[in-house]
Amino acid sequence: NNTSGLIIGAYRFSDHIRFGGYLDQNLSQSTPGGIVQLNNGSPMVGIFGVWSQNMDGTGAEVKISAGYANKDATLTRPVVGVSEAGAGSTSLTTQGVMGLLRYGFAIGNKTVVSPYIGMRYVAGGMGAYSEGQSNTVSSPLTYNAIDNYTTTALFGFMSSHRLAEKTGLLMSAGVEKDTNANIGNLITTGNGEFNIAMNNNYRSVRPTASLGAFHDLSANERIGISAIYRQEAYQAPQQQ
């Protein structure tokens, strides 16, 4: 679970074209068991360009965007059975590009519904990981660096509804389908050596959804809040 603050800025060159950028800063995050803690020191950064047929969201729209994120991660392993505790650090890097095409249909004078299709390419990975040896850790673990490259098709719809002149709701629902995923194996050393395939329980089709609200402060400023659900590709191992 993540709580983030997002700042978006854009410049409209004409009634049809605008360019912009964004900063997405993690404020807090939690993982199962608290084993992984991400450093919130650096935000995700990105740029985008949009061509739209109409300024009210109806008609065709094409959007191309790119983003980059780098996070330091600290892993703390608890004692499980006869295993030793351990702690170490690594880094997570993600960069990608996305193209999205949608077409907006007006429903009355307050609602626009936009089916969309798109493609996304992401290159990411985890740096090498190693634990320190101490009086209580006789067999520290080390992991190799892992790279992954994923191409994903996107399908779904977006909608917006005006509650008042300056206030409205946003909603989306869709599906992600990985058309290609090249994922490296995890090789560990410490108490023995293991070569683990990371895609044994990989979910290539995943649902997404979002719900948000916004208020226009002026013709050039907007404030909003949103909740996003997105299923991750990596699932917990299934017990046999």
C-alpha angles and dihedrals in degrees: 000000000000134000113199142174117223128198119188126186127181141170122215111218093183141344088283108033133059135163129197151146140226144207118211111192123189110226098179138351139183133196131193108283092359090263095137123049120185123209110240094201098109128043129220109258130202148162132212144184126204135193114191129182094214133018094228094065097256122122128022125341131181122195129184120186141170131196142184132196135175123184133178112224131200118203121200116186117203123213110273116184107313095343124116126244116246144173135200144145139238140160133250121210129187131175129166151152130225137192121197132185122190138165121211124217120194117227106194114320098299107047134064122185117194124189110204142192128188150152130234131192120196130183114189145143152166123254123234114289130209136172127218123247119236143153089284098038114062098160109038116191126238127191128196122237113272127210127192132185120193135182114196134187116215127207133170145082139277127204138187128195127190113224091179138349093284103019131071150150130247126201137172139176129181152134132254118209120188109221093182132013124178108185126175124229123252111239115192132188131186115080092026130324124278133183108204124189107224095203100059091107099023118150110213096181116057135171123230132191139169139185126189148155132216141189124202110228092186140336089285104032133067134174123198148160128215143177119214130196119195127163114225123234095231115072131191113267114268119236114237 
